[in-house]
């Protein structure tokens, strides 16, 4: 059984850790409120952007454009958005699991890493880190997303890569964050399962471009990819702070439980020590009287 001194030292250590987790929880809560407000304001725009562009291109049919033509390259680019810090539960590992569990060959995957944690995990597992953006996740802005978008689209249009994916954590609410692997290019269209009588006039409308398809797509596709990357960055920041707040709340509760258990052990050890001293005093008194 541990001595009273050992139990007291352990209790003091856990109390110090609990103070740290409480402080981290408060900091994450404040950051979450700001990030949540920003994510909720921008989510509708980016969801609408995705639905509008995919619907428009689906109705356009085949178009001879560098951004729209599938190529023979087996290479895939994954823009992996994680955090620079840990202590956020499974937030970072969930993103890396999306990539490592995809079934893709490591040689065919190039990583554009946003955040140090995902970069380090994927690098240790043998994935090629094509580009690294460690500071971008701290305060993402639209121009940062545009920089990533330009880099991946340039490789795609040259035929160096065949597919572009985005791996991030979608923010649903404070307690629900969904690891998501989204295909950006080539755009995947859902199969048309509507019966003829269920279709509206819009389902039969073909897209017309003014002035030309190439000029329009040169503007639309980069805007579409940049918008989705920026939206993912904003949602990832909110998800990270929510995950860290939950993790620190659980750690604080666990520390409280450990402190209660240590107090019980300390009281039992103290009671045993007092009982032993009383027994020794009584035994000594009886020996003197004998």
Buried (B, 14 or more C-beta within 10 A) or exposed (E): EEEBEEBBEBBEEBBEBBEBBBEBBEBBBEBBEEBBEBBBEBBEEBEEBBEEBBBBBBBBEEBEBBBBEEBEBEBBBBBBBBBBBEBBBEBBBBBBBBBBEBEBEEEBBBBBBBBBBBBBBBBEEEBEBBBBBEEBBEEBEEEBBBBBBEBBBEBBBEEBBBBBBBBBBBBBEBEEBEBBBBEBBBBEEEEEEEEEEEEEEEEEEEBEBEEEBEEBBBEBBBBBBBBBBBBBBBBBBBBBBBBBBBBBBEBBEBBEEBBEEBEEBBEEBEEEEEEEEEEEEEEEEEEEEE
